[in-house]
Amino acid sequence: MPPKDSPISEQVRIALGERSYDIRIGAGLLGDPASWQGLPAAATALIVTNETVGPLYGAALKQGLRPHYRTVLEVVLPDGEAHKDWGTLNLIFDVLLANGCDRKTVLFALGGGVVGDMTGFAAASYMRGVPFVQVPTTLLAQVDSSVGGKTAINHPLGKNMIGAFYQPVRVVCDLATVSTLPARELSAGLAEVIKYGPIADLAFLDWIEANLDALLQREPVALAHAVRRSCEIKAHVVSQDEREAGLRAILNFGHTFGHAIEAGLGYGEWLHGEGVGCGMVMALQLSQRLGLVDAGFVQRVTRLIERAGLPVRGPDLGAERYLELMRVDKKSEGGEIRFVLLDGPGRATLRAAPDAVVRQVLAECAG
Protein backbone atom coordinates (compact mmCIF):
# COMPACT_ATOMS: atom_id res chain seq x y z
CA MET A 1 0.00 0.00 0.00
CA PRO A 2 1.19 3.60 -0.59
CA PRO A 3 2.53 5.57 2.38
CA LYS A 4 0.08 7.76 4.26
CA ASP A 5 1.61 11.01 3.00
CA SER A 6 1.32 9.92 -0.62
CA PRO A 7 -1.39 11.60 -2.76
CA ILE A 8 -2.41 8.19 -4.09
CA SER A 9 -5.90 7.59 -2.78
CA GLU A 10 -6.90 4.44 -4.67
CA GLN A 11 -5.05 1.46 -6.11
CA VAL A 12 -6.34 -1.38 -8.29
CA ARG A 13 -4.25 -4.41 -9.20
CA ILE A 14 -4.29 -6.07 -12.63
CA ALA A 15 -3.40 -9.70 -11.86
CA LEU A 16 -1.55 -11.19 -14.83
CA GLY A 17 1.22 -13.18 -13.20
CA GLU A 18 4.63 -11.74 -14.08
CA ARG A 19 2.90 -9.01 -16.14
CA SER A 20 0.80 -7.78 -13.19
CA TYR A 21 0.71 -4.05 -12.49
CA ASP A 22 -1.03 -1.39 -10.43
CA ILE A 23 -3.46 1.34 -11.42
CA ARG A 24 -2.88 4.34 -9.18
CA ILE A 25 -5.81 6.74 -8.87
CA GLY A 26 -5.80 10.13 -7.15
CA ALA A 27 -5.28 13.87 -7.54
CA GLY A 28 -1.83 15.43 -7.79
CA LEU A 29 0.01 12.31 -8.89
CA LEU A 30 1.80 13.64 -11.99
CA GLY A 31 4.45 15.81 -10.37
CA ASP A 32 5.01 13.62 -7.32
CA PRO A 33 8.19 11.52 -7.64
CA ALA A 34 6.55 8.87 -5.40
CA SER A 35 4.14 8.06 -8.24
CA TRP A 36 7.07 6.79 -10.31
CA GLN A 37 9.01 4.79 -7.75
CA GLY A 38 9.61 1.12 -8.43
CA LEU A 39 9.49 1.27 -12.22
CA PRO A 40 12.09 -0.57 -14.33
CA ALA A 41 15.51 1.08 -13.98
CA ALA A 42 16.63 3.07 -17.02
CA ALA A 43 18.80 6.01 -17.98
CA THR A 44 16.22 7.52 -20.32
CA ALA A 45 12.49 8.19 -20.26
CA LEU A 46 10.47 9.35 -23.26
CA ILE A 47 7.21 11.24 -22.69
CA VAL A 48 4.82 10.80 -25.61
CA THR A 49 2.08 13.42 -25.55
CA ASN A 50 0.15 15.63 -27.96
CA GLU A 51 -0.07 19.31 -28.78
CA THR A 52 -3.10 19.80 -26.50
CA VAL A 53 -2.03 17.86 -23.40
CA GLY A 54 1.71 18.56 -23.51
CA PRO A 55 1.48 22.28 -22.67
CA LEU A 56 -0.91 21.52 -19.80
CA TYR A 57 0.81 18.61 -18.06
CA GLY A 58 4.16 17.90 -19.69
CA ALA A 59 6.16 20.03 -17.23
CA ALA A 60 4.54 18.41 -14.19
CA LEU A 61 5.32 14.91 -15.46
CA LYS A 62 8.92 15.88 -16.24
CA GLN A 63 9.27 17.21 -12.70
CA GLY A 64 8.04 13.91 -11.28
CA LEU A 65 10.30 11.82 -13.52
CA ARG A 66 13.59 13.74 -13.21
CA PRO A 67 14.64 12.17 -9.87
CA HIS A 68 14.42 8.74 -11.52
CA TYR A 69 15.98 9.27 -14.99
CA ARG A 70 19.17 10.94 -16.20
CA THR A 71 17.45 12.05 -19.42
CA VAL A 72 13.77 12.84 -19.98
CA LEU A 73 12.88 13.26 -23.65
CA GLU A 74 9.54 14.35 -25.12
CA VAL A 75 7.75 13.88 -28.42
CA VAL A 76 4.63 15.92 -29.17
CA LEU A 77 2.15 14.33 -31.59
CA PRO A 78 -0.71 16.00 -33.46
CA ASP A 79 -3.97 15.69 -31.55
CA GLY A 80 -6.94 13.61 -32.60
CA GLU A 81 -8.15 10.24 -33.84
CA ALA A 82 -7.42 11.27 -37.43
CA HIS A 83 -3.68 11.08 -36.62
CA LYS A 84 -3.72 7.58 -35.13
CA ASP A 85 -1.79 6.17 -38.07
CA TRP A 86 1.59 4.93 -39.33
CA GLY A 87 2.93 8.40 -40.02
CA THR A 88 2.32 9.62 -36.49
CA LEU A 89 3.58 6.36 -34.99
CA ASN A 90 6.85 6.88 -36.83
CA LEU A 91 7.36 10.22 -35.03
CA ILE A 92 7.85 8.20 -31.83
CA PHE A 93 10.35 5.84 -33.48
CA ASP A 94 12.20 8.85 -34.96
CA VAL A 95 12.92 10.26 -31.49
CA LEU A 96 13.84 6.87 -30.02
CA LEU A 97 16.32 6.13 -32.81
CA ALA A 98 17.74 9.64 -33.10
CA ASN A 99 18.59 9.61 -29.39
CA GLY A 100 20.06 6.12 -29.35
CA CYS A 101 17.44 4.84 -26.93
CA ASP A 102 18.07 1.30 -25.75
CA ARG A 103 15.67 -1.48 -24.78
CA LYS A 104 15.53 -0.30 -21.15
CA THR A 105 14.13 3.10 -22.13
CA VAL A 106 10.72 3.66 -20.52
CA LEU A 107 7.94 5.31 -22.53
CA PHE A 108 5.28 7.39 -20.77
CA ALA A 109 1.95 7.89 -22.57
CA LEU A 110 0.67 11.30 -21.40
CA GLY A 111 -2.71 11.90 -23.01
CA GLY A 112 -5.97 10.26 -23.96
CA GLY A 113 -6.71 7.00 -25.67
CA VAL A 114 -5.04 7.87 -28.97
CA VAL A 115 -1.73 8.72 -27.28
CA GLY A 116 -1.99 5.66 -25.05
CA ASP A 117 -2.70 3.28 -27.92
CA MET A 118 0.11 4.60 -30.09
CA THR A 119 2.66 4.75 -27.26
CA GLY A 120 1.83 1.17 -26.28
CA PHE A 121 2.16 -0.02 -29.87
CA ALA A 122 5.48 1.80 -30.21
CA ALA A 123 6.70 0.23 -26.95
CA ALA A 124 5.63 -3.23 -28.11
CA SER A 125 7.50 -2.77 -31.40
CA TYR A 126 10.68 -0.83 -30.56
CA MET A 127 13.55 -3.31 -30.18
CA ARG A 128 10.76 -5.92 -29.91
CA GLY A 129 9.54 -4.52 -26.61
CA VAL A 130 10.43 -1.78 -24.12
CA PRO A 131 8.56 -0.87 -20.89
CA PHE A 132 5.83 1.74 -20.97
CA VAL A 133 3.60 3.52 -18.47
CA GLN A 134 0.08 4.77 -19.13
CA VAL A 135 -0.58 8.29 -17.81
CA PRO A 136 -4.16 8.87 -19.02
CA THR A 137 -5.46 12.44 -18.92
CA THR A 138 -9.03 11.88 -20.18
CA LEU A 139 -11.83 10.17 -18.30
CA LEU A 140 -12.29 7.72 -21.16
CA ALA A 141 -8.65 6.65 -21.05
CA GLN A 142 -8.65 6.42 -17.25
CA VAL A 143 -11.64 4.08 -17.10
CA ASP A 144 -10.97 2.01 -20.21
CA SER A 145 -8.30 2.37 -22.87
CA SER A 146 -5.27 2.74 -20.57
CA VAL A 147 -6.06 -0.54 -18.79
CA GLY A 148 -5.60 -4.02 -20.24
CA GLY A 149 -2.81 -3.78 -22.77
CA LYS A 150 -4.67 -3.21 -26.04
CA THR A 151 -2.50 -1.09 -28.34
CA ALA A 152 -3.21 -0.18 -31.96
CA ILE A 153 -3.42 2.29 -34.79
CA ASN A 154 -6.28 2.76 -37.22
CA HIS A 155 -6.54 1.80 -40.89
CA PRO A 156 -8.92 3.58 -43.29
CA LEU A 157 -10.88 0.31 -43.54
CA GLY A 158 -11.10 -0.42 -39.81
CA LYS A 159 -10.47 1.00 -36.36
CA ASN A 160 -7.69 -0.49 -34.19
CA MET A 161 -7.05 -3.26 -36.71
CA ILE A 162 -3.24 -3.03 -36.54
CA GLY A 163 -1.73 -3.46 -33.09
CA ALA A 164 -0.62 -5.75 -30.30
CA PHE A 165 -1.55 -6.92 -26.83
CA TYR A 166 1.18 -5.34 -24.69
CA GLN A 167 0.72 -4.53 -21.02
CA PRO A 168 2.01 -1.36 -19.36
CA VAL A 169 4.11 -1.64 -16.21
CA ARG A 170 1.87 0.87 -14.41
CA VAL A 171 -1.15 3.10 -14.96
CA VAL A 172 -1.26 6.46 -13.17
CA CYS A 173 -4.63 8.24 -13.24
CA ASP A 174 -4.28 11.82 -12.01
CA LEU A 175 -7.88 12.91 -11.51
CA ALA A 176 -6.85 16.58 -11.58
CA THR A 177 -6.42 16.29 -15.35
CA VAL A 178 -10.17 15.81 -15.78
CA SER A 179 -10.65 19.44 -14.72
CA THR A 180 -9.35 20.69 -18.08
CA LEU A 181 -11.38 18.32 -20.25
CA PRO A 182 -13.85 19.98 -22.62
CA ALA A 183 -17.46 19.05 -21.77
CA ARG A 184 -17.75 16.96 -24.92
CA GLU A 185 -14.69 14.89 -23.92
CA LEU A 186 -16.09 14.42 -20.42
CA SER A 187 -19.34 13.06 -21.84
CA ALA A 188 -17.36 10.77 -24.14
CA GLY A 189 -15.61 9.31 -21.10
CA LEU A 190 -18.90 8.78 -19.31
CA ALA A 191 -19.96 6.42 -22.11
CA GLU A 192 -17.23 3.99 -21.05
CA VAL A 193 -18.22 4.38 -17.39
CA ILE A 194 -21.89 3.72 -18.14
CA LYS A 195 -21.17 0.56 -20.15
CA TYR A 196 -19.88 -1.32 -17.10
CA GLY A 197 -23.30 -1.22 -15.42
CA PRO A 198 -25.48 -3.01 -18.00
CA ILE A 199 -22.85 -5.66 -18.75
CA ALA A 200 -21.54 -6.46 -15.28
CA ASP A 201 -22.76 -4.49 -12.25
CA LEU A 202 -26.33 -3.30 -11.76
CA ALA A 203 -25.44 -1.72 -8.40
CA PHE A 204 -22.89 0.43 -10.23
CA LEU A 205 -25.56 1.33 -12.78
CA ASP A 206 -27.78 2.49 -9.90
CA TRP A 207 -24.87 4.54 -8.53
CA ILE A 208 -24.18 6.18 -11.91
CA GLU A 209 -27.83 7.18 -12.27
CA ALA A 210 -27.81 8.72 -8.79
CA ASN A 211 -24.46 10.48 -9.22
CA LEU A 212 -24.46 11.49 -12.88
CA ASP A 213 -24.89 15.18 -12.09
CA ALA A 214 -21.91 15.05 -9.72
CA LEU A 215 -19.84 13.37 -12.44
CA LEU A 216 -20.85 16.01 -14.98
CA GLN A 217 -19.78 18.65 -12.45
CA ARG A 218 -16.44 16.82 -12.00
CA GLU A 219 -16.98 16.31 -8.28
CA PRO A 220 -13.70 14.69 -7.08
CA VAL A 221 -15.19 12.01 -4.81
CA ALA A 222 -17.65 10.89 -7.49
CA LEU A 223 -14.92 10.83 -10.15
CA ALA A 224 -12.64 8.78 -7.91
CA HIS A 225 -15.34 6.18 -7.32
CA ALA A 226 -16.30 6.02 -11.01
CA VAL A 227 -12.69 5.50 -12.10
CA ARG A 228 -11.93 2.97 -9.36
CA ARG A 229 -15.04 0.84 -9.91
CA SER A 230 -14.63 0.91 -13.70
CA CYS A 231 -11.00 -0.20 -13.33
CA GLU A 232 -11.99 -2.94 -10.86
CA ILE A 233 -14.49 -4.41 -13.29
CA LYS A 234 -12.07 -4.22 -16.21
CA ALA A 235 -9.26 -5.67 -14.07
CA HIS A 236 -11.45 -8.64 -13.14
CA VAL A 237 -12.30 -9.32 -16.79
CA VAL A 238 -8.78 -8.81 -18.16
CA SER A 239 -7.21 -11.04 -15.49
CA GLN A 240 -9.42 -13.89 -16.72
CA ASP A 241 -9.11 -13.24 -20.47
CA GLU A 242 -6.10 -11.09 -21.32
CA ARG A 243 -6.22 -11.62 -25.08
CA GLU A 244 -9.97 -11.49 -25.65
CA ALA A 245 -10.51 -15.17 -26.35
CA GLY A 246 -13.98 -14.96 -24.84
CA LEU A 247 -15.06 -13.05 -21.73
CA ARG A 248 -13.11 -9.86 -22.45
CA ALA A 249 -15.21 -9.24 -25.55
CA ILE A 250 -18.08 -8.09 -23.30
CA LEU A 251 -16.10 -4.89 -22.67
CA ASN A 252 -16.86 -4.01 -26.30
CA PHE A 253 -20.54 -3.40 -25.57
CA GLY A 254 -21.65 -0.76 -28.09
CA HIS A 255 -18.30 -0.78 -29.86
CA THR A 256 -19.23 -2.76 -32.97
CA PHE A 257 -21.82 -0.15 -33.98
CA GLY A 258 -19.67 2.66 -32.56
CA HIS A 259 -16.56 1.75 -34.52
CA ALA A 260 -18.65 1.60 -37.70
CA ILE A 261 -19.86 5.15 -37.01
CA GLU A 262 -16.30 6.38 -36.44
CA ALA A 263 -14.91 4.75 -39.57
CA GLY A 264 -17.92 5.61 -41.71
CA LEU A 265 -17.86 9.31 -40.87
CA GLY A 266 -14.07 9.58 -40.91
CA TYR A 267 -11.99 9.27 -37.75
CA GLY A 268 -12.35 12.27 -35.47
CA GLU A 269 -15.77 13.43 -36.71
CA TRP A 270 -17.38 11.73 -33.72
CA LEU A 271 -15.38 11.08 -30.55
CA HIS A 272 -14.87 7.43 -29.66
CA GLY A 273 -17.09 7.74 -26.59
CA GLU A 274 -19.85 9.33 -28.67
CA GLY A 275 -19.74 6.36 -31.03
CA VAL A 276 -19.84 3.97 -28.07
CA GLY A 277 -22.74 5.81 -26.44
CA CYS A 278 -24.84 5.65 -29.58
CA GLY A 279 -23.60 2.11 -30.25
CA MET A 280 -24.86 1.01 -26.84
CA VAL A 281 -28.33 2.29 -27.73
CA MET A 282 -28.21 0.24 -30.93
CA ALA A 283 -26.94 -2.83 -29.06
CA LEU A 284 -29.71 -2.40 -26.50
CA GLN A 285 -32.32 -2.23 -29.24
CA LEU A 286 -30.86 -5.31 -30.92
CA SER A 287 -30.91 -7.16 -27.60
CA GLN A 288 -34.58 -6.27 -27.16
CA ARG A 289 -35.52 -7.34 -30.70
CA LEU A 290 -33.88 -10.71 -30.06
CA GLY A 291 -35.90 -11.13 -26.86
CA LEU A 292 -32.89 -10.91 -24.53
CA VAL A 293 -33.91 -7.85 -22.51
CA ASP A 294 -37.15 -5.95 -21.94
CA ALA A 295 -38.11 -2.52 -23.25
CA GLY A 296 -38.10 -0.95 -19.80
CA PHE A 297 -34.40 -1.67 -19.25
CA VAL A 298 -33.55 -0.46 -22.76
CA GLN A 299 -35.35 2.82 -22.08
CA ARG A 300 -33.66 3.17 -18.68
CA VAL A 301 -30.12 2.89 -20.04
CA THR A 302 -30.93 4.98 -23.12
CA ARG A 303 -32.16 7.82 -20.88
CA LEU A 304 -28.94 7.64 -18.87
CA ILE A 305 -26.81 7.81 -22.03
CA GLU A 306 -28.79 10.85 -23.20
CA ARG A 307 -28.49 12.53 -19.78
CA ALA A 308 -24.72 12.13 -20.03
CA GLY A 309 -24.76 14.37 -23.11
CA LEU A 310 -24.19 11.58 -25.62
CA PRO A 311 -25.89 11.03 -28.99
CA VAL A 312 -28.55 8.33 -29.02
CA ARG A 313 -29.17 8.39 -32.76
CA GLY A 314 -26.55 7.44 -35.32
CA PRO A 315 -25.67 9.09 -38.62
CA ASP A 316 -27.33 7.90 -41.80
CA LEU A 317 -24.52 5.89 -43.37
CA GLY A 318 -27.00 3.48 -44.95
CA ALA A 319 -27.66 0.01 -43.58
CA GLU A 320 -25.40 -1.71 -46.11
CA ARG A 321 -22.47 0.57 -45.25
CA TYR A 322 -22.95 -0.13 -41.53
CA LEU A 323 -22.98 -3.87 -42.21
CA GLU A 324 -19.92 -3.63 -44.45
CA LEU A 325 -17.95 -1.76 -41.79
CA MET A 326 -19.06 -4.07 -38.99
CA ARG A 327 -17.90 -7.14 -40.89
CA VAL A 328 -14.35 -5.77 -40.53
CA ASP A 329 -14.76 -5.73 -36.73
CA LYS A 330 -12.23 -7.88 -34.85
CA LYS A 331 -15.03 -9.96 -33.28
CA SER A 332 -16.34 -11.04 -36.69
CA GLU A 333 -15.66 -14.60 -37.76
CA GLY A 334 -15.92 -15.83 -41.32
CA GLY A 335 -17.67 -12.63 -42.35
CA GLU A 336 -20.33 -13.10 -39.66
CA ILE A 337 -20.77 -10.08 -37.40
CA ARG A 338 -20.82 -10.92 -33.69
CA PHE A 339 -22.27 -8.37 -31.32
CA VAL A 340 -21.93 -7.84 -27.59
CA LEU A 341 -25.56 -7.95 -26.44
CA LEU A 342 -27.32 -8.01 -23.10
CA ASP A 343 -28.47 -11.40 -21.92
CA GLY A 344 -30.66 -9.74 -19.32
CA PRO A 345 -29.78 -6.76 -17.10
CA GLY A 346 -26.21 -6.99 -15.79
CA ARG A 347 -25.17 -9.83 -18.10
CA ALA A 348 -23.55 -9.67 -21.53
CA THR A 349 -23.16 -12.23 -24.27
CA LEU A 350 -21.36 -12.39 -27.61
CA ARG A 351 -23.50 -13.63 -30.45
CA ALA A 352 -24.49 -13.15 -34.07
CA ALA A 353 -27.77 -11.61 -35.20
CA PRO A 354 -29.66 -11.89 -38.49
CA ASP A 355 -28.83 -9.07 -40.90
CA ALA A 356 -32.54 -8.39 -41.30
CA VAL A 357 -32.91 -7.65 -37.58
CA VAL A 358 -29.79 -5.46 -37.60
CA ARG A 359 -31.29 -3.50 -40.49
CA GLN A 360 -34.44 -2.96 -38.43
CA VAL A 361 -32.34 -1.55 -35.58
CA LEU A 362 -30.46 0.75 -37.96
CA ALA A 363 -33.73 1.97 -39.46
CA GLU A 364 -34.90 2.79 -35.93
CA CYS A 365 -31.67 4.28 -34.55
CA ALA A 366 -29.81 5.93 -37.45
CA GLY A 367 -30.52 8.70 -39.89
Wavefront OBJ file of the C-alpha trace (Angstrom):
o trace
v 0.000 0.000 0.000
v 1.194 3.597 -0.593
v 2.526 5.570 2.384
v 0.075 7.762 4.263
v 1.614 11.006 2.997
v 1.320 9.923 -0.623
v -1.386 11.604 -2.762
v -2.407 8.189 -4.091
v -5.896 7.590 -2.782
v -6.898 4.441 -4.668
v -5.051 1.463 -6.108
v -6.339 -1.376 -8.289
v -4.246 -4.414 -9.204
v -4.287 -6.070 -12.626
v -3.404 -9.704 -11.860
v -1.550 -11.193 -14.829
v 1.225 -13.180 -13.201
v 4.628 -11.740 -14.081
v 2.900 -9.012 -16.138
v 0.804 -7.777 -13.187
v 0.712 -4.055 -12.490
v -1.031 -1.387 -10.428
v -3.460 1.338 -11.418
v -2.883 4.343 -9.180
v -5.810 6.742 -8.869
v -5.802 10.131 -7.146
v -5.285 13.874 -7.535
v -1.830 15.429 -7.792
v 0.014 12.307 -8.891
v 1.803 13.640 -11.987
v 4.451 15.811 -10.370
v 5.009 13.621 -7.316
v 8.188 11.519 -7.636
v 6.552 8.867 -5.398
v 4.142 8.065 -8.241
v 7.068 6.792 -10.314
v 9.007 4.788 -7.749
v 9.613 1.119 -8.432
v 9.487 1.271 -12.219
v 12.087 -0.569 -14.327
v 15.509 1.077 -13.984
v 16.630 3.067 -17.024
v 18.804 6.014 -17.979
v 16.218 7.519 -20.317
v 12.489 8.192 -20.257
v 10.468 9.348 -23.259
v 7.214 11.235 -22.690
v 4.821 10.797 -25.607
v 2.083 13.418 -25.549
v 0.147 15.629 -27.962
v -0.074 19.312 -28.776
v -3.097 19.799 -26.500
v -2.032 17.864 -23.401
v 1.707 18.563 -23.509
v 1.481 22.283 -22.671
v -0.909 21.521 -19.799
v 0.809 18.610 -18.064
v 4.161 17.899 -19.695
v 6.157 20.034 -17.233
v 4.543 18.409 -14.192
v 5.318 14.908 -15.462
v 8.923 15.879 -16.245
v 9.271 17.205 -12.702
v 8.040 13.913 -11.279
v 10.299 11.820 -13.519
v 13.591 13.740 -13.209
v 14.636 12.168 -9.866
v 14.422 8.741 -11.519
v 15.984 9.268 -14.993
v 19.174 10.936 -16.203
v 17.454 12.055 -19.424
v 13.773 12.840 -19.980
v 12.876 13.261 -23.655
v 9.535 14.349 -25.117
v 7.754 13.883 -28.424
v 4.629 15.920 -29.167
v 2.154 14.331 -31.586
v -0.708 16.003 -33.459
v -3.969 15.690 -31.549
v -6.936 13.606 -32.603
v -8.149 10.237 -33.844
v -7.425 11.275 -37.429
v -3.684 11.082 -36.618
v -3.721 7.582 -35.134
v -1.791 6.169 -38.068
v 1.587 4.933 -39.331
v 2.934 8.398 -40.019
v 2.317 9.619 -36.487
v 3.583 6.364 -34.987
v 6.852 6.882 -36.826
v 7.359 10.215 -35.033
v 7.853 8.196 -31.830
v 10.353 5.845 -33.483
v 12.199 8.847 -34.963
v 12.918 10.258 -31.488
v 13.844 6.874 -30.018
v 16.323 6.129 -32.810
v 17.742 9.639 -33.099
v 18.586 9.610 -29.388
v 20.055 6.116 -29.353
v 17.435 4.843 -26.928
v 18.068 1.300 -25.751
v 15.671 -1.482 -24.776
v 15.533 -0.300 -21.154
v 14.135 3.097 -22.134
v 10.724 3.663 -20.525
v 7.944 5.315 -22.530
v 5.279 7.394 -20.767
v 1.949 7.894 -22.571
v 0.668 11.298 -21.402
v -2.713 11.904 -23.006
v -5.968 10.258 -23.958
v -6.714 6.997 -25.667
v -5.042 7.869 -28.967
v -1.727 8.723 -27.281
v -1.995 5.662 -25.049
v -2.703 3.275 -27.915
v 0.112 4.596 -30.088
v 2.663 4.747 -27.261
v 1.832 1.175 -26.283
v 2.161 -0.025 -29.866
v 5.478 1.796 -30.214
v 6.696 0.231 -26.954
v 5.632 -3.234 -28.107
v 7.495 -2.768 -31.399
v 10.679 -0.827 -30.558
v 13.547 -3.307 -30.181
v 10.758 -5.917 -29.910
v 9.544 -4.521 -26.615
v 10.425 -1.776 -24.120
v 8.562 -0.865 -20.894
v 5.828 1.741 -20.966
v 3.598 3.521 -18.466
v 0.083 4.775 -19.126
v -0.584 8.295 -17.810
v -4.163 8.872 -19.018
v -5.461 12.445 -18.921
v -9.026 11.877 -20.181
v -11.828 10.174 -18.297
v -12.285 7.722 -21.161
v -8.654 6.653 -21.049
v -8.650 6.417 -17.249
v -11.644 4.081 -17.099
v -10.969 2.015 -20.212
v -8.299 2.367 -22.873
v -5.269 2.736 -20.565
v -6.055 -0.543 -18.795
v -5.605 -4.020 -20.237
v -2.809 -3.776 -22.773
v -4.668 -3.211 -26.041
v -2.503 -1.091 -28.343
v -3.209 -0.182 -31.955
v -3.420 2.285 -34.790
v -6.281 2.758 -37.222
v -6.542 1.801 -40.889
v -8.918 3.581 -43.287
v -10.881 0.308 -43.544
v -11.105 -0.422 -39.809
v -10.468 0.997 -36.356
v -7.689 -0.492 -34.194
v -7.050 -3.265 -36.705
v -3.235 -3.031 -36.539
v -1.730 -3.458 -33.091
v -0.619 -5.755 -30.303
v -1.551 -6.920 -26.826
v 1.176 -5.336 -24.690
v 0.723 -4.534 -21.022
v 2.008 -1.365 -19.360
v 4.113 -1.639 -16.213
v 1.875 0.869 -14.408
v -1.145 3.105 -14.955
v -1.257 6.465 -13.170
v -4.625 8.245 -13.244
v -4.278 11.824 -12.005
v -7.880 12.910 -11.508
v -6.847 16.576 -11.581
v -6.419 16.293 -15.355
v -10.171 15.806 -15.777
v -10.646 19.440 -14.716
v -9.346 20.687 -18.076
v -11.379 18.319 -20.253
v -13.853 19.982 -22.617
v -17.463 19.055 -21.766
v -17.749 16.962 -24.923
v -14.690 14.890 -23.916
v -16.086 14.421 -20.419
v -19.336 13.064 -21.843
v -17.362 10.767 -24.140
v -15.615 9.314 -21.096
v -18.898 8.779 -19.311
v -19.955 6.418 -22.114
v -17.229 3.991 -21.051
v -18.225 4.380 -17.394
v -21.895 3.724 -18.139
v -21.166 0.564 -20.154
v -19.883 -1.320 -17.098
v -23.303 -1.215 -15.424
v -25.484 -3.008 -18.003
v -22.845 -5.657 -18.751
v -21.539 -6.461 -15.275
v -22.761 -4.494 -12.248
v -26.328 -3.298 -11.756
v -25.437 -1.719 -8.403
v -22.887 0.429 -10.226
v -25.561 1.334 -12.783
v -27.775 2.495 -9.900
v -24.873 4.541 -8.533
v -24.179 6.185 -11.912
v -27.826 7.178 -12.267
v -27.812 8.720 -8.787
v -24.460 10.481 -9.219
v -24.458 11.493 -12.879
v -24.889 15.181 -12.091
v -21.907 15.050 -9.715
v -19.838 13.371 -12.435
v -20.849 16.012 -14.981
v -19.784 18.650 -12.449
v -16.442 16.820 -11.997
v -16.980 16.307 -8.283
v -13.703 14.686 -7.084
v -15.186 12.012 -4.806
v -17.648 10.894 -7.488
v -14.920 10.829 -10.152
v -12.636 8.781 -7.913
v -15.337 6.178 -7.319
v -16.297 6.016 -11.006
v -12.693 5.495 -12.102
v -11.928 2.971 -9.362
v -15.044 0.839 -9.912
v -14.626 0.910 -13.700
v -11.001 -0.203 -13.334
v -11.988 -2.935 -10.856
v -14.494 -4.409 -13.289
v -12.070 -4.218 -16.205
v -9.255 -5.670 -14.066
v -11.450 -8.642 -13.141
v -12.300 -9.318 -16.787
v -8.779 -8.811 -18.161
v -7.212 -11.037 -15.486
v -9.420 -13.894 -16.724
v -9.109 -13.242 -20.473
v -6.104 -11.089 -21.323
v -6.225 -11.623 -25.084
v -9.974 -11.491 -25.655
v -10.509 -15.169 -26.350
v -13.979 -14.960 -24.837
v -15.065 -13.050 -21.726
v -13.112 -9.859 -22.454
v -15.210 -9.244 -25.550
v -18.076 -8.087 -23.304
v -16.098 -4.893 -22.673
v -16.855 -4.010 -26.302
v -20.541 -3.400 -25.566
v -21.650 -0.760 -28.086
v -18.298 -0.777 -29.858
v -19.232 -2.756 -32.974
v -21.822 -0.152 -33.975
v -19.671 2.664 -32.556
v -16.556 1.747 -34.516
v -18.645 1.601 -37.704
v -19.858 5.149 -37.010
v -16.299 6.382 -36.435
v -14.905 4.752 -39.572
v -17.919 5.606 -41.711
v -17.857 9.313 -40.869
v -14.067 9.581 -40.906
v -11.990 9.271 -37.746
v -12.355 12.271 -35.474
v -15.770 13.434 -36.713
v -17.377 11.733 -33.717
v -15.381 11.083 -30.548
v -14.869 7.431 -29.657
v -17.094 7.742 -26.593
v -19.849 9.328 -28.669
v -19.741 6.364 -31.029
v -19.837 3.972 -28.075
v -22.737 5.809 -26.436
v -24.842 5.654 -29.584
v -23.602 2.107 -30.253
v -24.858 1.013 -26.843
v -28.333 2.287 -27.733
v -28.209 0.240 -30.929
v -26.942 -2.832 -29.064
v -29.712 -2.403 -26.497
v -32.323 -2.225 -29.242
v -30.856 -5.309 -30.923
v -30.914 -7.163 -27.603
v -34.577 -6.272 -27.160
v -35.522 -7.340 -30.695
v -33.881 -10.713 -30.057
v -35.901 -11.134 -26.858
v -32.890 -10.906 -24.532
v -33.910 -7.855 -22.505
v -37.145 -5.949 -21.936
v -38.105 -2.525 -23.251
v -38.105 -0.948 -19.796
v -34.405 -1.666 -19.252
v -33.549 -0.460 -22.763
v -35.348 2.821 -22.081
v -33.657 3.174 -18.681
v -30.120 2.894 -20.044
v -30.926 4.985 -23.125
v -32.165 7.816 -20.881
v -28.940 7.639 -18.867
v -26.808 7.815 -22.026
v -28.786 10.847 -23.202
v -28.491 12.527 -19.783
v -24.723 12.135 -20.033
v -24.757 14.366 -23.113
v -24.187 11.581 -25.621
v -25.894 11.034 -28.988
v -28.546 8.328 -29.020
v -29.170 8.389 -32.764
v -26.547 7.435 -35.318
v -25.666 9.094 -38.620
v -27.333 7.901 -41.803
v -24.523 5.885 -43.372
v -27.004 3.480 -44.949
v -27.657 0.010 -43.577
v -25.396 -1.711 -46.111
v -22.474 0.573 -45.247
v -22.951 -0.133 -41.530
v -22.977 -3.872 -42.211
v -19.916 -3.630 -44.449
v -17.948 -1.758 -41.787
v -19.063 -4.066 -38.986
v -17.901 -7.143 -40.891
v -14.351 -5.772 -40.531
v -14.763 -5.732 -36.733
v -12.230 -7.885 -34.852
v -15.026 -9.961 -33.284
v -16.339 -11.035 -36.691
v -15.664 -14.599 -37.763
v -15.924 -15.831 -41.319
v -17.665 -12.629 -42.349
v -20.332 -13.099 -39.662
v -20.772 -10.084 -37.396
v -20.815 -10.915 -33.694
v -22.270 -8.368 -31.317
v -21.925 -7.838 -27.586
v -25.555 -7.946 -26.442
v -27.318 -8.007 -23.102
v -28.471 -11.403 -21.918
v -30.662 -9.744 -19.323
v -29.776 -6.757 -17.095
v -26.214 -6.988 -15.788
v -25.169 -9.831 -18.101
v -23.550 -9.674 -21.526
v -23.162 -12.232 -24.274
v -21.361 -12.389 -27.607
v -23.499 -13.633 -30.452
v -24.491 -13.151 -34.069
v -27.769 -11.607 -35.201
v -29.662 -11.895 -38.494
v -28.830 -9.069 -40.898
v -32.541 -8.391 -41.299
v -32.907 -7.651 -37.584
v -29.787 -5.461 -37.596
v -31.291 -3.503 -40.486
v -34.442 -2.963 -38.431
v -32.341 -1.547 -35.582
v -30.463 0.748 -37.960
v -33.732 1.973 -39.459
v -34.903 2.786 -35.926
v -31.668 4.278 -34.552
v -29.811 5.928 -37.449
v -30.521 8.696 -39.886
l 1 2 3 4 5 6 7 8 9 10 11 12 13 14 15 16 17 18 19 20 21 22 23 24 25 26 27 28 29 30 31 32 33 34 35 36 37 38 39 40 41 42 43 44 45 46 47 48 49 50 51 52 53 54 55 56 57 58 59 60 61 62 63 64 65 66 67 68 69 70 71 72 73 74 75 76 77 78 79 80 81 82 83 84 85 86 87 88 89 90 91 92 93 94 95 96 97 98 99 100 101 102 103 104 105 106 107 108 109 110 111 112 113 114 115 116 117 118 119 120 121 122 123 124 125 126 127 128 129 130 131 132 133 134 135 136 137 138 139 140 141 142 143 144 145 146 147 148 149 150 151 152 153 154 155 156 157 158 159 160 161 162 163 164 165 166 167 168 169 170 171 172 173 174 175 176 177 178 179 180 181 182 183 184 185 186 187 188 189 190 191 192 193 194 195 196 197 198 199 200 201 202 203 204 205 206 207 208 209 210 211 212 213 214 215 216 217 218 219 220 221 222 223 224 225 226 227 228 229 230 231 232 233 234 235 236 237 238 239 240 241 242 243 244 245 246 247 248 249 250 251 252 253 254 255 256 257 258 259 260 261 262 263 264 265 266 267 268 269 270 271 272 273 274 275 276 277 278 279 280 281 282 283 284 285 286 287 288 289 290 291 292 293 294 295 296 297 298 299 300 301 302 303 304 305 306 307 308 309 310 311 312 313 314 315 316 317 318 319 320 321 322 323 324 325 326 327 328 329 330 331 332 333 334 335 336 337 338 339 340 341 342 343 344 345 346 347 348 349 350 351 352 353 354 355 356 357 358 359 360 361 362 363 364 365 366 367
